[in-house]
Amino acid sequence: MTGADVLLLALGAVAVGSGVLVVATKHLVRAGLYLVLCLGALAGDYLVLTAELVAWVQVLIYVGAVVVLLLFAVMLTRAPIGASDDLDRPGWPAVLIGGGAGLGLAALLVDAFRWSTVDLPAAGTAEGIGEQVFRSWVLPFEVLSVLLLSALVGAVVLSRPDIGRRPDAASSRPATPVTPPARPAPAVEDRSTIGDGGVVR
């Protein structure tokens, strides 16, 4: 086992651990920060595999744009910053489904390749990747951008309760009479004196 293999295993463990923390934490903001850590570990894996362009695209687009967009959506929707009971749901179904899918894919890959070696293709270039993205994968690329834009617009709409309210909603409510607060009666100064013979002047 080489040093690159050890580094790949370490970064993979960080990515898996932070991914588990994303779905296990009760803090929404911490989930976004754990997602940053997970995507950063994946970018490190790409660097170890000498795919520098994919690594920097991972950092720029996913860590620098998608996660920031998620955090802005959290702030715009006024989501709770602290622990939320809504995020404390039983996760056993997700664990079973995710674990079963992972084990199934691992068994499929082991059965398909076993210990055979595969010849790697020639190293790609930025020109080749750009050509594939903007020719063969341009439709998913644009759909993803529209999806992110709609998510941001939805966050803005949810953060503004006055958007979508009918203008006559406020006027249709019955007006409640407002009674002014009762003012205390002014104090009357007692200037009466008792003169001679008990007569009040």
C-alpha positions in Angstrom: 0.0 0.0 0.0 1.5 3.3 -1.1 1.2 6.7 0.5 -1.4 7.8 -2.1 -3.6 4.8 -1.0 -3.3 5.8 2.6 -4.2 9.4 1.8 -7.2 8.3 -0.3 -8.5 6.2 2.6 -8.0 9.0 5.1 -9.8 11.5 2.9 -12.5 9.0 2.2 -13.0 8.4 5.9 -13.3 12.2 6.4 -15.8 12.5 3.6 -17.9 9.6 4.9 -17.8 10.8 8.5 -18.8 14.4 7.6 -21.5 13.1 5.4 -22.9 11.1 8.3 -22.8 14.2 10.5 -24.7 16.2 7.8 -27.7 13.9 8.2 -27.3 13.3 11.9 -26.9 16.8 13.3 -29.8 18.8 14.7 -28.3 22.2 13.7 -29.1 23.3 10.2 -26.1 25.6 9.9 -23.7 22.9 11.2 -25.1 20.6 8.6 -24.1 23.1 5.9 -20.6 23.4 7.4 -20.2 19.6 7.6 -21.2 19.5 3.9 -18.4 21.9 3.2 -16.0 19.5 4.9 -17.3 16.5 2.9 -17.0 18.2 -0.4 -13.5 19.5 0.5 -12.4 15.9 1.3 -13.7 14.8 -2.1 -11.7 17.6 -3.8 -8.7 16.3 -1.9 -9.4 12.8 -3.4 -9.4 14.3 -6.8 -6.1 16.0 -6.2 -4.5 12.7 -5.1 -5.8 11.1 -8.3 -4.1 13.9 -10.2 -7.3 15.4 -11.5 -6.5 18.9 -10.6 -9.1 20.6 -12.8 -11.9 18.5 -11.3 -10.7 19.3 -7.8 -10.7 23.0 -8.4 -14.1 22.9 -10.1 -15.3 20.9 -7.0 -14.0 23.7 -4.7 -15.3 26.6 -6.8 -18.7 25.3 -7.7 -19.8 23.0 -4.9 -17.9 24.4 -1.9 -17.9 28.0 -3.1 -21.3 28.4 -4.7 -23.7 25.6 -3.8 -23.0 25.6 -0.1 -23.0 29.4 0.1 -26.3 29.3 -1.6 -27.6 26.8 0.9 -26.4 29.0 3.8 -28.1 32.1 2.2 -31.3 30.1 1.9 -31.1 29.2 5.6 -30.6 32.9 6.5 -33.4 34.1 4.1 -36.0 31.6 5.4 -35.1 32.5 9.0 -34.5 28.9 9.8 -33.6 28.1 13.5 -29.9 28.6 14.1 -29.8 26.3 17.2 -30.9 22.7 17.6 -34.3 22.0 16.0 -36.6 19.2 17.1 -37.8 18.9 13.5 -34.4 17.5 12.5 -34.5 14.8 15.2 -36.3 12.1 13.3 -35.6 8.4 13.3 -32.8 7.7 10.8 -32.9 3.9 10.7 -34.8 3.7 7.4 -32.2 6.0 5.8 -29.3 4.0 7.3 -30.8 0.8 6.0 -31.4 2.1 2.5 -28.0 3.9 2.3 -26.1 1.0 3.8 -27.8 -1.6 1.6 -27.2 0.5 -1.5 -23.5 1.0 -0.6 -23.0 -2.7 0.1 -24.8 -3.7 -3.1 -22.6 -1.4 -5.2 -19.4 -2.6 -3.4 -20.3 -6.2 -4.0 -21.1 -5.4 -7.7 -17.8 -3.7 -8.2 -15.8 -6.5 -6.5 -17.6 -9.1 -8.5 -17.0 -7.2 -11.8 -13.3 -6.4 -11.4 -12.0 -8.7 -8.7 -8.2 -8.3 -8.8 -7.9 -7.5 -12.4 -6.0 -4.5 -13.6 -7.5 -1.8 -15.8 -5.5 0.3 -18.2 -6.0 4.0 -17.5 -6.8 6.2 -20.4 -4.7 9.2 -21.3 -4.9 12.2 -19.1 -7.6 14.6 -20.0 -7.3 18.3 -20.6 -9.4 21.3 -19.7 -10.3 21.7 -23.3 -11.6 18.1 -23.5 -13.6 18.4 -20.3 -15.1 21.8 -21.4 -16.1 20.3 -24.7 -17.9 17.4 -23.0 -19.6 19.7 -20.5 -20.9 22.2 -23.0 -21.8 19.7 -25.7 -22.8 16.4 -24.3 -23.8 17.6 -20.8 -25.1 21.1 -21.5 -28.8 20.2 -20.8 -28.2 18.9 -17.2 -25.8 21.8 -16.6 -28.5 24.3 -17.5 -31.2 22.5 -15.6 -29.1 22.5 -12.5 -28.5 26.3 -12.8 -32.3 26.9 -13.2 -33.0 24.6 -10.2 -30.5 26.6 -8.0 -32.1 29.9 -9.2 -35.6 28.7 -8.4 -34.4 27.6 -4.9 -33.0 31.0 -4.2 -36.2 32.7 -5.4 -38.3 30.4 -3.3 -36.2 31.3 -0.3 -36.8 35.0 -0.9 -40.5 34.4 -1.2 -40.7 32.4 2.0 -38.7 35.1 3.9 -41.3 37.8 2.8 -44.7 37.1 4.4 -46.2 40.1 2.6 -45.6 38.6 -0.8 -48.8 37.0 -2.2 -51.1 38.6 0.4 -54.2 40.2 -1.1 -54.3 44.0 -0.8 -57.9 43.9 0.5 -57.0 41.4 3.2 -56.2 44.1 5.7 -59.2 46.3 4.8 -61.7 43.4 5.0 -61.0 42.9 8.7 -63.6 44.5 11.0 -62.2 47.6 12.6 -62.0 47.4 16.3 -62.7 50.6 18.2 -59.7 51.9 20.0 -60.6 53.4 23.4 -58.1 55.9 24.7 -56.7 55.1 28.1 -58.5 56.7 31.0 -56.6 59.6 32.4 -56.6 60.0 36.2 -58.6 62.8 37.6 -56.6 65.9 38.6 -55.9 66.2 42.2 -57.9 69.0 43.9 -56.0 71.0 46.3 -57.9 71.4 49.6 -57.7 75.0 50.6 -60.5 75.0 53.2 -59.7 76.2 56.6 -61.5 76.1 59.9 -62.0 79.5 61.4 -63.2 80.6 64.7 -66.2 78.8 66.0 -65.7 75.8 63.8 -67.0 77.4 60.7 -65.4 76.1 57.4 -64.4 79.0 55.2 
